[in-house]
């Protein structure tokens, strides 16, 4: 066997040896990428995901997860980066039991980062198709927001599966979008004597009180008053505000019907 033949034989043997190694490496890369992006076996969402709210309203939403695959899954922790729409103010964020054993919360402007994990002594949580609450966000509608919609979105998610030796797979999906309608103008029809029978049902009742409450404390000049309707600022005074004087008129007529 000459030198050239030997070289070709050695090269062929090297290729045969390297092919399985390369295939294994490619499979490992695919596996790691799968773990990094999540296996989409557990849903992540905000509840409630829809709703209509007025300026200054308090909104408490929860981050929840649920199993969407057929196989049994236990989890030990959840993390997410969440963006809250600019029509909402973030008051407080906290992890919920049993995922408050090792909590980390960071609020940076409208972005919230949550790491919520069980304590080392706690048994991992077995998921079902029902929702499991992970964290709560206390929000307030910006009192200066305009009419329109605002959203809560997930920038990233991770639900860590427990009980697999030497691994911590991410079984999350990408997270579901939540959309809320913000109503900046009180939707109350107003009669000749002001904001009394707001619901136009012939009686001054709890419906009318709720609609009056939405205007309470606001400057009368900032309210949207439909054509042909009167202002809820029923007492003309120097304050020019829907205030306790106007409330007394509503209170004095409360429970009456035409």
C-alpha atoms as one frame of an Amber mdcrd trajectory, in Angstrom:
protein
   0.000   0.000   0.000   1.535   3.273  -1.126   1.577   6.533   0.873  -1.271
   8.154  -1.116  -3.597   5.207  -0.509  -2.829   5.230   3.206  -3.688   8.941
   3.430  -7.026   8.394   1.679  -7.836   5.496   4.009  -6.991   7.524   7.103
  -9.153  10.420   5.865 -12.093   8.104   5.220 -11.791   6.588   8.706 -11.643
  10.083  10.243 -14.825  11.101   8.419 -16.612   7.946   9.582 -15.601   8.687
  13.179 -16.563  12.369  13.057 -20.009  11.938  11.470 -21.673  10.427  14.597
 -19.961  13.005  16.793 -21.255  15.854  14.604 -24.761  14.378  14.577 -24.715
  14.082  18.364 -23.512  17.672  18.680 -26.285  18.910  16.412 -28.874  17.010
  18.455 -27.529  18.504  21.703 -27.739  21.999  20.192 -31.344  21.353  19.180
 -32.125  20.087  22.662 -30.583  23.114  24.339 -32.419  25.454  21.970 -35.662
  23.663  22.780 -35.031  24.144  26.481 -34.186  27.819  25.961 -37.402  28.644
  24.089 -39.751  26.479  26.158 -41.577  23.344  25.110 -45.031  25.019  25.018
 -46.492  22.492  27.450 -47.573  25.026  30.083 -49.590  28.153  29.351 -48.738
  31.499  30.964 -51.365  34.242  31.099 -52.761  37.264  32.927 -56.222  36.974
  34.511 -58.496  38.770  33.853 -57.324  39.158  30.269 -60.019  41.688  29.274
 -62.201  44.330  30.898 -63.352  47.947  30.816 -62.126  50.410  33.428 -62.489
  54.089  34.277 -59.879  56.631  35.298 -58.569  55.941  38.797 -60.004  52.410
  38.953 -57.989  49.799  40.823 -57.202  46.608  38.907 -55.768  43.475  40.470
 -54.536  40.926  37.951 -52.795  37.612  38.490 -50.158  35.768  36.501 -51.405
  32.185  36.165 -50.155  28.974  34.585 -51.898  25.782  33.468 -50.848  22.514
  31.861 -51.734  22.303  28.161 -49.942  19.022  27.403 -51.194  15.533  28.149
 -48.256  14.381  30.262 -47.850  14.970  34.007 -45.713  18.003  34.865 -44.368
  19.256  38.190 -42.895  22.740  38.489 -40.716  24.490  41.041 -40.602  28.040
  39.719 -41.891  30.574  37.206 -40.255  33.683  35.836 -41.379  36.321  33.376
 -40.606  39.781  32.076 -43.857  41.693  31.636 -44.626  45.061  30.062 -47.622
  46.952  31.474 -49.320  49.495  29.190 -48.733  53.177  29.939 -52.396  53.826
  30.764 -51.853  51.737  33.919 -49.826  52.597  37.002 -47.981  49.778  38.805
 -48.523  49.890  42.574 -47.214  46.571  43.813 -46.207  43.117  42.584 -45.820
  39.986  44.723 -45.343  36.227  44.349 -48.132  34.004  45.704 -47.892  30.861
  47.843 -46.395  28.353  47.359 -44.275  30.223  44.796 -43.254  32.832  47.369
 -40.575  30.638  48.939 -37.862  32.397  46.917 -39.339  35.584  45.415 -37.611
  38.245  43.324 -39.484  41.278  41.974 -38.072  44.182  39.981 -40.139  47.109
  38.674 -38.412  49.328  36.121 -40.822  51.888  34.689 -43.563  49.903  32.968
 -41.535  46.677  32.939 -41.890  44.056  35.663 -39.540  41.116  36.214 -40.771
  38.285  38.437 -38.932  35.201  39.698 -41.296  33.152  41.861 -40.039  29.816
  43.221 -41.069  27.355  45.913 -38.997  26.914  49.072 -36.391  24.129  49.067
 -38.501  22.235  51.619 -41.689  22.487  49.531 -42.880  19.709  47.241 -42.977
  20.774  43.566 -46.436  21.673  42.312 -48.209  19.161  40.070 -50.044  21.068
  37.366 -53.500  20.332  36.047 -55.455  21.916  33.220 -56.868  24.351  35.807
 -55.163  27.662  36.554 -52.515  28.018  39.250 -51.857  31.583  40.445 -48.182
  32.562  40.577 -48.099  36.318  41.194 -50.399  39.300  41.610 -50.061  42.792
  40.115 -51.838  45.692  41.795 -52.542  48.387  39.194 -54.414  51.699  38.933
 -55.761  53.303  35.790 -53.820  56.531  35.230 -56.200  59.381  36.192 -54.931
  61.343  33.178 -55.217  58.517  30.637 -57.159  58.996  27.423 -59.849  56.752
  25.958 -58.547  53.637  24.260 -57.035  50.240  24.894 -53.948  49.247  26.838
 -52.181  45.909  27.091 -50.127  43.677  29.350 -47.629  41.640  27.345 -44.983
  39.010  28.102 -41.483  39.802  26.858 -40.160  36.442  28.066 -41.378  33.477
  30.122 -39.969  30.422  31.860 -41.767  27.650  33.742 -39.162  25.332  35.259
 -40.036  21.647  35.376 -38.992  19.841  38.557 -37.788  16.315  39.273 -35.656
  15.565  36.184 -32.130  14.642  37.360 -29.471  17.028  36.133 -31.940  19.156
  34.158 -34.250  22.133  34.598 -36.338  22.204  31.395 -38.440  25.218  30.429
 -41.959  23.991  29.645 -43.606  27.408  29.120 -45.289  28.908  26.123 -44.678
  32.526  25.086 -47.451  33.973  27.293 -50.871  35.324  26.326 -51.749  38.958
  25.643 -54.166  40.859  27.929 -56.097  43.865  26.551 -58.168  46.364  28.555
 -60.466  49.198  27.472 -59.957  52.498  29.291 -62.951  54.854  29.425 -61.913
  58.398  30.239 -65.363  60.069  30.040 -68.268  59.166  32.377 -70.995  57.640
  30.161 -73.895  59.241  31.994 -76.854  60.945  30.262 -77.735  64.071  32.231
 -81.152  65.611  32.709 -82.243  69.180  33.411 -81.380  68.949  37.113 -77.996
  67.373  36.478 -76.650  63.906  36.995 -79.523  62.231  38.835 -81.331  59.643
  36.719 -78.150  58.714  34.842 -79.430  55.335  33.734 -82.623  56.924  32.352
 -84.788  54.214  33.896 -87.109  56.577  35.756 -85.574  55.956  39.199 -82.622
  57.461  41.062 -80.944  54.293  42.277 -77.616  52.504  42.745 -76.922  52.585
  39.008 -77.133  56.371  39.057 -74.929  56.556  42.142 -72.207  54.522  40.432
 -72.268  56.752  37.363 -72.216  59.858  39.573 -69.284  58.380  41.514 -67.246
  58.182  38.323 -67.515  61.970  37.958 -67.031  62.763  41.638 -64.021  64.952
  42.382 -63.464  65.994  38.780 -63.309  69.557  37.554 -66.596  70.306  35.805
 -64.757  71.905  32.887 -62.877  68.662  32.180 -66.023  66.529  31.803 -67.460
  65.571  28.447 -71.124  66.621  28.401 -73.207  65.355  25.456 -75.251  67.957
  23.564 -78.583  68.741  25.206 -77.560  67.359  28.590 -76.691  69.126  31.826
 -73.530  68.975  33.910 -73.318  66.744  37.004 -71.951  69.836  38.765 -75.450
  70.621  40.037 -74.474  73.286  42.572 -72.973  76.346  40.917 -70.245  77.525
  43.270 -66.682  78.810  43.255 -65.193  75.312  43.330 -66.536  74.289  39.895
 -66.035  70.657  40.936 -68.398  67.693  41.226 -68.241  67.570  45.006 -70.102
  66.912  48.256 -72.645  69.653  47.547 -73.667  67.824  44.376 -73.670  64.555
  46.275 -76.189  65.969  48.757 -78.643  66.626  45.915 -78.204  63.062  44.694
 -78.549  61.692  48.233 -81.700  63.730  48.869 -83.379  62.262  45.780 -81.986
  58.739  46.140 -84.692  56.069  45.895 -87.282  58.260  44.197 -88.952  57.390
  40.904 -90.796  59.505  38.384
